[in-house]
């Protein structure tokens, strides 16, 4: 890493169809139909109509507060790209440029593995040992079958920060990503220990369109505010 951006704004995507169906729970509700949008492959899950509107309003607030960005990154998942498009619309409506988002798979959401798209009953039937695994391993090191632990996501986040240091030093960067990925980036940028990370997992994901704002100062990126929602 050769440096840091002078400003890094992380935005969680706006409300998605899966957010609505899951309601903050780890699994889909029992009885969720196989055709539900929440069972789409994770990278295809779209925003709701309310999510599109929230993305646009968030774009207006980001535009008025931070002005133009030198670079914009997105995970490339539909809900992140649609959120970035809503933010871009607010800039373009005001006659301001908005850089074309650069897709970074490093910013993708945590892979839920084989349990993705399952109800709790389906997951218990397929993996009867899963609850005991989570109790033993904890939320940071526990790994869903076929998926990623939060520690794995931290590894990706570290690679993303390395790219920023090499390509975006001294610049302003907006990154549209996901709750688990924001948590992993915070682990690194704020130098959390494992206990802090476990507590953050228990606290739940940032709000949809929640912002985490970092500015460079005194040799490090400093958190200016977290989970600001407009």
MOMO-V591816 format. One record per residue. N is the residue number from 0. PSI is psi in whole degrees, -180 to 180 (* if undefined). BURIAL is # if it has 24 or more other C-alpha atoms within 12 Angstrom, else .. D_FIRST is the distance of its C-alpha to the first C-alpha in whole Angstrom. Layout:
# MOMO-V591816
n=N psi=PSI burial=BURIAL d_first=D_FIRST
n=N psi=PSI burial=BURIAL d_first=D_FIRST
This chain:
# MOMO-V591816
n=0 psi=131 burial=. d_first=0
n=1 psi=-10 burial=. d_first=4
n=2 psi=-169 burial=. d_first=6
n=3 psi=153 burial=# d_first=8
n=4 psi=152 burial=# d_first=11
n=5 psi=-22 burial=# d_first=14
n=6 psi=131 burial=# d_first=16
n=7 psi=119 burial=# d_first=16
n=8 psi=118 burial=# d_first=19
n=9 psi=133 burial=# d_first=19
n=10 psi=125 burial=# d_first=23
n=11 psi=145 burial=# d_first=25
n=12 psi=159 burial=# d_first=27
n=13 psi=178 burial=# d_first=31
n=14 psi=128 burial=# d_first=34
n=15 psi=166 burial=# d_first=34
n=16 psi=-37 burial=# d_first=37
n=17 psi=-37 burial=# d_first=36
n=18 psi=-43 burial=# d_first=35
n=19 psi=-45 burial=# d_first=39
n=20 psi=-43 burial=# d_first=40
n=21 psi=-32 burial=# d_first=38
n=22 psi=32 burial=. d_first=39
n=23 psi=-2 burial=. d_first=36
n=24 psi=163 burial=. d_first=37
n=25 psi=-30 burial=# d_first=36
n=26 psi=164 burial=# d_first=38
n=27 psi=150 burial=# d_first=40
n=28 psi=145 burial=# d_first=44
n=29 psi=139 burial=. d_first=46
n=30 psi=-1 burial=. d_first=48
n=31 psi=124 burial=. d_first=45
n=32 psi=148 burial=. d_first=47
n=33 psi=-24 burial=. d_first=45
n=34 psi=-2 burial=. d_first=45
n=35 psi=146 burial=. d_first=43
n=36 psi=-27 burial=# d_first=40
n=37 psi=-16 burial=# d_first=38
n=38 psi=1 burial=# d_first=39
n=39 psi=156 burial=. d_first=37
n=40 psi=143 burial=# d_first=34
n=41 psi=-38 burial=# d_first=31
n=42 psi=-8 burial=# d_first=29
n=43 psi=-10 burial=. d_first=32
n=44 psi=124 burial=# d_first=34
n=45 psi=171 burial=# d_first=34
n=46 psi=157 burial=# d_first=34
n=47 psi=172 burial=# d_first=38
n=48 psi=-41 burial=. d_first=40
n=49 psi=-36 burial=. d_first=39
n=50 psi=-42 burial=# d_first=35
n=51 psi=-44 burial=# d_first=35
n=52 psi=-41 burial=# d_first=37
n=53 psi=-38 burial=# d_first=35
n=54 psi=-43 burial=# d_first=32
n=55 psi=-45 burial=# d_first=33
n=56 psi=-38 burial=# d_first=34
n=57 psi=-39 burial=# d_first=31
n=58 psi=-40 burial=# d_first=30
n=59 psi=-43 burial=# d_first=32
n=60 psi=-43 burial=# d_first=31
n=61 psi=-43 burial=# d_first=27
n=62 psi=-48 burial=# d_first=29
n=63 psi=-29 burial=. d_first=31
n=64 psi=-44 burial=. d_first=28
n=65 psi=-17 burial=. d_first=25
n=66 psi=-155 burial=# d_first=26
n=67 psi=148 burial=# d_first=24
n=68 psi=150 burial=# d_first=21
n=69 psi=-31 burial=# d_first=19
n=70 psi=148 burial=# d_first=18
n=71 psi=134 burial=# d_first=19
n=72 psi=151 burial=# d_first=18
n=73 psi=153 burial=# d_first=21
n=74 psi=-19 burial=# d_first=21
n=75 psi=-8 burial=# d_first=24
n=76 psi=151 burial=# d_first=26
n=77 psi=-45 burial=# d_first=30
n=78 psi=-31 burial=# d_first=30
n=79 psi=-44 burial=# d_first=26
n=80 psi=-39 burial=# d_first=27
n=81 psi=-35 burial=# d_first=30
n=82 psi=-45 burial=# d_first=29
n=83 psi=-38 burial=# d_first=26
n=84 psi=-38 burial=# d_first=29
n=85 psi=-41 burial=# d_first=31
n=86 psi=-44 burial=# d_first=29
n=87 psi=-39 burial=# d_first=29
n=88 psi=-36 burial=# d_first=33
n=89 psi=-38 burial=# d_first=33
n=90 psi=-48 burial=# d_first=31
n=91 psi=-33 burial=. d_first=33
n=92 psi=-26 burial=. d_first=36
n=93 psi=7 burial=. d_first=35
n=94 psi=22 burial=. d_first=35
n=95 psi=148 burial=. d_first=31
n=96 psi=150 burial=. d_first=28
n=97 psi=117 burial=# d_first=26
n=98 psi=144 burial=# d_first=23
n=99 psi=128 burial=. d_first=24
n=100 psi=138 burial=# d_first=22
n=101 psi=126 burial=# d_first=19
n=102 psi=128 burial=. d_first=20
n=103 psi=110 burial=# d_first=17
n=104 psi=-19 burial=# d_first=19
n=105 psi=-21 burial=# d_first=16
n=106 psi=3 burial=# d_first=18
n=107 psi=162 burial=# d_first=21
n=108 psi=158 burial=# d_first=24
n=109 psi=135 burial=# d_first=24
n=110 psi=118 burial=# d_first=26
n=111 psi=-3 burial=# d_first=30
n=112 psi=-149 burial=. d_first=31
n=113 psi=-20 burial=. d_first=35
n=114 psi=-13 burial=# d_first=36
n=115 psi=134 burial=# d_first=34
n=116 psi=4 burial=# d_first=37
n=117 psi=151 burial=# d_first=40
n=118 psi=168 burial=# d_first=42
n=119 psi=-41 burial=# d_first=42
n=120 psi=-41 burial=. d_first=45
n=121 psi=-41 burial=. d_first=44
n=122 psi=-41 burial=# d_first=41
n=123 psi=-40 burial=. d_first=43
n=124 psi=-39 burial=. d_first=46
n=125 psi=-35 burial=. d_first=43
n=126 psi=75 burial=. d_first=41
n=127 psi=-16 burial=. d_first=44
n=128 psi=-1 burial=. d_first=41
n=129 psi=-44 burial=# d_first=38
n=130 psi=-40 burial=. d_first=39
n=131 psi=-37 burial=. d_first=40
n=132 psi=-46 burial=. d_first=36
n=133 psi=-37 burial=. d_first=35
n=134 psi=-39 burial=. d_first=37
n=135 psi=-46 burial=. d_first=35
n=136 psi=-29 burial=. d_first=32
n=137 psi=170 burial=# d_first=31
n=138 psi=-23 burial=# d_first=29
n=139 psi=-43 burial=# d_first=26
n=140 psi=-17 burial=# d_first=26
n=141 psi=142 burial=# d_first=29
n=142 psi=121 burial=# d_first=29
n=143 psi=150 burial=# d_first=31
n=144 psi=122 burial=. d_first=33
n=145 psi=5 burial=. d_first=31
n=146 psi=-157 burial=. d_first=28
n=147 psi=143 burial=# d_first=25
n=148 psi=166 burial=# d_first=25
n=149 psi=-32 burial=# d_first=23
n=150 psi=-37 burial=# d_first=21
n=151 psi=-42 burial=# d_first=20
n=152 psi=-36 burial=# d_first=19
n=153 psi=-38 burial=# d_first=16
n=154 psi=-43 burial=. d_first=15
n=155 psi=-43 burial=# d_first=15
n=156 psi=-37 burial=# d_first=13
n=157 psi=-40 burial=# d_first=10
n=158 psi=-40 burial=. d_first=10
n=159 psi=-44 burial=# d_first=11
n=160 psi=-34 burial=# d_first=8
n=161 psi=-40 burial=. d_first=5
n=162 psi=-44 burial=. d_first=8
n=163 psi=-45 burial=# d_first=8
n=164 psi=-32 burial=# d_first=5
n=165 psi=-31 burial=. d_first=6
n=166 psi=-23 burial=. d_first=9
n=167 psi=22 burial=# d_first=10
n=168 psi=131 burial=# d_first=9
n=169 psi=4 burial=. d_first=12
n=170 psi=177 burial=# d_first=14
n=171 psi=132 burial=# d_first=16
n=172 psi=134 burial=# d_first=16
n=173 psi=130 burial=# d_first=19
n=174 psi=122 burial=# d_first=18
n=175 psi=120 burial=# d_first=22
n=176 psi=-146 burial=# d_first=21
n=177 psi=163 burial=# d_first=23
n=178 psi=-47 burial=# d_first=25
n=179 psi=-36 burial=# d_first=23
n=180 psi=-39 burial=# d_first=20
n=181 psi=-42 burial=# d_first=20
n=182 psi=-41 burial=# d_first=21
n=183 psi=-40 burial=# d_first=18
n=184 psi=-38 burial=# d_first=15
n=185 psi=-40 burial=# d_first=17
n=186 psi=-43 burial=# d_first=17
n=187 psi=-48 burial=# d_first=14
n=188 psi=-33 burial=# d_first=14
n=189 psi=3 burial=. d_first=17
n=190 psi=52 burial=. d_first=17
n=191 psi=155 burial=. d_first=20
n=192 psi=177 burial=. d_first=22
n=193 psi=-35 burial=. d_first=24
n=194 psi=-41 burial=. d_first=27
n=195 psi=-40 burial=. d_first=25
n=196 psi=-43 burial=# d_first=24
n=197 psi=-41 burial=# d_first=27
n=198 psi=-39 burial=. d_first=29
n=199 psi=-36 burial=# d_first=27
n=200 psi=-43 burial=# d_first=28
n=201 psi=-31 burial=. d_first=31
n=202 psi=-20 burial=. d_first=31
n=203 psi=172 burial=. d_first=30
n=204 psi=156 burial=# d_first=28
n=205 psi=161 burial=# d_first=27
n=206 psi=154 burial=# d_first=30
n=207 psi=133 burial=# d_first=30
n=208 psi=16 burial=# d_first=28
n=209 psi=138 burial=# d_first=27
n=210 psi=142 burial=# d_first=24
n=211 psi=122 burial=# d_first=21
n=212 psi=125 burial=# d_first=20
n=213 psi=138 burial=# d_first=17
n=214 psi=147 burial=# d_first=17
n=215 psi=134 burial=# d_first=14
n=216 psi=142 burial=. d_first=16
n=217 psi=38 burial=. d_first=16
n=218 psi=9 burial=. d_first=13
n=219 psi=163 burial=. d_first=12
n=220 psi=128 burial=# d_first=13
n=221 psi=131 burial=# d_first=17
n=222 psi=122 burial=# d_first=19
n=223 psi=-39 burial=. d_first=22
n=224 psi=158 burial=. d_first=24
n=225 psi=138 burial=# d_first=25
n=226 psi=32 burial=# d_first=27
n=227 psi=128 burial=. d_first=28
n=228 psi=135 burial=# d_first=31
n=229 psi=* burial=. d_first=33
